[in-house]
Amino acid sequence: MTRVYVCNCFGVTEAQVAKHAEGGACTPRQIASACKAGTDCGSCVRRIQALLGRGACPRRELADQGEPVLAEVAGLSELAELTGLAGLEDAA
């Protein structure tokens, strides 16, 4: 399996960005909240933007209206467990 890294600082792959996007992350900032990609050197932010722009975001209309698009959960780790994304960084 070929892994294409988007964020070398945190080892985040294209597949991980896609999973977070499927979970409702529609912007680079929301991707950063989910997996830290783009929060260190920032060189991957444009790549993340390009990846997000390729597919339709299921909640883009809400984001455009300023509505919250991610589930409200006590902690991000709990959200990761609920969405099946827990340990995704380790699997990459």
Solvent accessible surface area in square Angstrom, and as a share of the most:
residue,aa,sasa,rsa
1,M,206,0.92
2,T,120,0.70
3,R,107,0.39
4,V,72,0.41
5,Y,100,0.38
6,V,13,0.07
7,C,3,0.02
8,N,130,0.67
9,C,60,0.36
10,F,80,0.33
11,G,26,0.25
12,V,0,0.00
13,T,7,0.04
14,E,43,0.19
15,A,69,0.53
16,Q,4,0.02
17,V,1,0.01
18,A,49,0.38
19,K,97,0.41
20,H,15,0.06
21,A,24,0.19
22,E,120,0.54
23,G,31,0.30
24,G,0,0.00
25,A,2,0.02
26,C,4,0.02
27,T,48,0.28
28,P,32,0.20
29,R,198,0.72
30,Q,38,0.17
31,I,0,0.00
32,A,19,0.15
33,S,66,0.43
34,A,26,0.20
35,C,10,0.06
36,K,118,0.50
37,A,1,0.00
38,G,19,0.18
39,T,81,0.47
40,D,96,0.50
41,C,89,0.53
42,G,31,0.29
43,S,93,0.60
44,C,8,0.05
45,V,47,0.27
46,R,200,0.73
47,R,84,0.31
48,I,1,0.00
49,Q,91,0.41
50,A,51,0.40
51,L,27,0.14
52,L,16,0.08
53,G,61,0.59
54,R,169,0.62
55,G,45,0.44
56,A,105,0.81
57,C,18,0.11
58,P,86,0.54
59,R,86,0.32
60,R,82,0.30
61,E,112,0.50
62,L,73,0.36
63,A,32,0.25
64,D,110,0.57
65,Q,130,0.58
66,G,67,0.64
67,E,86,0.39
68,P,95,0.60
69,V,9,0.05
70,L,55,0.27
71,A,63,0.49
72,E,154,0.69
73,V,45,0.26
74,A,107,0.83
75,G,30,0.28
76,L,89,0.44
77,S,84,0.54
78,E,79,0.35
79,L,32,0.16
80,A,24,0.19
81,E,119,0.53
82,L,125,0.62
83,T,67,0.39
84,G,61,0.59
85,L,23,0.11
86,A,57,0.44
87,G,40,0.39
88,L,39,0.20
89,E,78,0.35
90,D,133,0.69
91,A,69,0.54
92,A,28,0.22
